Amino acid sequence: MGWVDKEGKIVDLDKFRGKLNIIEQEFKYAEKTEFWRLKEEEEMRRTHQARRERALEEAKKLERANRIREENRIRRGIISAVKNQSSHELKKLTHDIGKTKVVESGKDEQEKEGRREQEQEKEKEGYDEDFSPEEDVHEDTEEADEAGGFFVTQHPGD
């Protein structure tokens, strides 16, 4: 068995078997090399994509953290401004109270005491069906202002 060359002669394959094996091995090696090159290229693409995704996530995290910091800075500024304004109003109020004399009659004091007792009784009884926020107005707001406090009224069911 054999091949025919360009001149038409029969070529004995056994003579050239060594050369053919070398050529076949070179083809196998080239195929393996190409396979590993493609595999490595694919791995590099995946690695690069993962790095980009991580960088994007870190940028989003950083943006969120910066936004939160900015919101907190603004919130602290607002709180500081409100505290300063409240302090300024309190000083103005105490200054105004110092200029004028506040005279309370014994009757007013008794009415306040009566209202306080009624409120305490209502609290002991629990929820009042006829409750309305307009009725829950504190008469002693001047005392609260002088003490630097404030009242928050809220419906018991809320």
C-alpha atoms as one frame of an Amber mdcrd trajectory, in Angstrom:
protein
   0.000   0.000   0.000   1.231   3.499  -0.716   0.742   6.875  -2.197   1.429
   8.231  -5.619   3.664  11.271  -5.847   3.538  14.083  -8.460   5.655  12.160
 -10.898   3.405   9.131 -10.649   5.741   6.936  -8.644   4.403   4.862  -5.822
   5.722   6.025  -2.490   6.309   3.421   0.207   4.602   4.615   3.402   6.768
   2.473   5.629   9.800   4.467   4.589   8.171   7.731   5.510   6.259   6.460
   8.522   8.582   8.337  10.951   8.080  11.601   9.088   4.290  11.096   9.074
   4.261  10.415  12.829   6.171  13.604  13.456   3.720  15.588  11.281   0.721
  13.961  13.024   2.217  14.777  16.437   2.747  18.385  15.358  -0.925  18.610
  14.342  -2.037  17.154  17.695   0.255  19.565  19.539  -1.113  22.521  17.506
  -4.686  21.437  18.273  -3.939  21.158  22.021  -2.132  24.498  21.986  -5.096
  26.153  20.266  -7.535  24.522  22.727  -5.590  25.810  25.777  -5.096  29.230
  24.211  -8.876  29.592  23.709  -9.557  28.292  27.199  -7.089  30.767  28.731
  -8.559  33.592  26.661 -12.057  32.703  27.890 -10.836  32.588  31.504  -9.229
  36.023  31.107 -12.521  37.393  29.721 -14.431  35.995  32.716 -11.857  37.374
  35.163 -11.953  40.780  33.495 -15.772  40.785  33.554 -15.801  39.834  37.263
 -13.371  42.679  38.017 -15.575  45.142  36.158 -18.660  43.946  38.046 -16.840
  44.209  41.396 -15.624  47.712  40.525 -19.174  48.697  39.568 -20.556  47.296
  42.845 -17.885  49.121  44.849 -18.688  52.359  43.016 -22.391  51.897  43.827
 -21.556  51.186  47.489 -19.354  54.256  47.660 -22.068  56.386  46.043 -24.660
  55.096  48.535 -22.290  55.745  51.455 -21.581  59.274  50.204 -25.299  59.925
  49.744 -26.018  58.691  53.285 -23.193  60.821  54.690 -24.571  63.857  52.861
 -28.100  63.166  54.133 -26.760  62.800  57.691 -24.799  66.050  57.340 -27.927
  67.847  56.160 -29.992  66.247  58.940 -27.449  67.350  61.570 -27.519  70.861
  60.111 -31.298  70.976  60.274 -31.325  69.664  63.839 -28.663  72.175  64.827
 -30.618  75.004  63.212 -33.815  73.919  64.965 -32.004  73.701  68.297 -30.454
  77.118  67.788 -33.803  78.568  66.747 -35.547  76.961  69.749 -32.819  78.243
  72.047 -33.110  81.712  70.541 -36.913  81.660  70.898 -36.593  80.407  74.487
 -34.196  83.226  75.343 -36.557  85.724  73.725 -39.520  84.267  75.601 -37.745
  84.326  78.966 -36.566  87.860  78.230 -40.149  88.918  77.426 -41.462  87.168
  80.553 -38.823  88.919  82.627 -40.060  92.321  81.411 -43.720  91.674  82.224
 -45.205  90.322  85.401 -47.382  87.285  85.046 -50.147  87.319  87.639 -52.232
  84.201  88.052 -55.268  84.109  90.203 -56.011  81.285  92.573 -59.050  80.407
  90.472 -56.899  79.744  87.351 -54.605  77.546  89.415 -57.584  75.544  90.699
 -58.886  75.074  87.131 -55.497  73.791  86.017 -55.353  71.378  88.918 -58.883
  70.145  88.126 -57.946  69.548  84.477 -54.813  67.651  85.491 -56.843  65.389
  87.758 -59.364  64.764  84.968 -56.566  63.884  82.559 -55.036  61.494  85.085
 -58.410  59.807  85.535 -58.803  59.474  81.774 -55.347  57.900  81.518 -56.233
  55.416  84.248 -59.498  54.520  82.485 -57.704  53.955  79.162 -58.924  54.837
  75.706 -61.606  57.519  75.514 -64.039  57.103  72.575 -64.941  60.789  72.590
 -61.306  61.876  72.375 -60.528  64.761  70.087 -57.116  66.401  69.647 -58.657
  69.858  70.118 -59.665  68.939  73.684 -56.154  67.781  74.555 -54.592  71.253
  74.647 -52.205  71.853  77.512 -52.733  75.040  79.465 -49.278  74.960  81.000
 -47.293  75.491  77.797 -45.629  78.551  79.313 -44.174  76.321  82.018 -42.978
  73.885  79.345 -41.425  76.697  77.316 -39.644  78.014  80.392 -38.317  74.537
  81.119 -37.157  74.160  77.503 -39.530  71.272  76.775 -42.494  70.731  74.551
 -45.618  68.614  74.526 -46.473  65.955  72.000 -50.079  64.849  72.039 -51.088
  61.715  70.279 -54.262  59.708  70.100 -53.853  56.535  72.229 -54.917  54.284
  69.336 -52.279  55.631  66.940
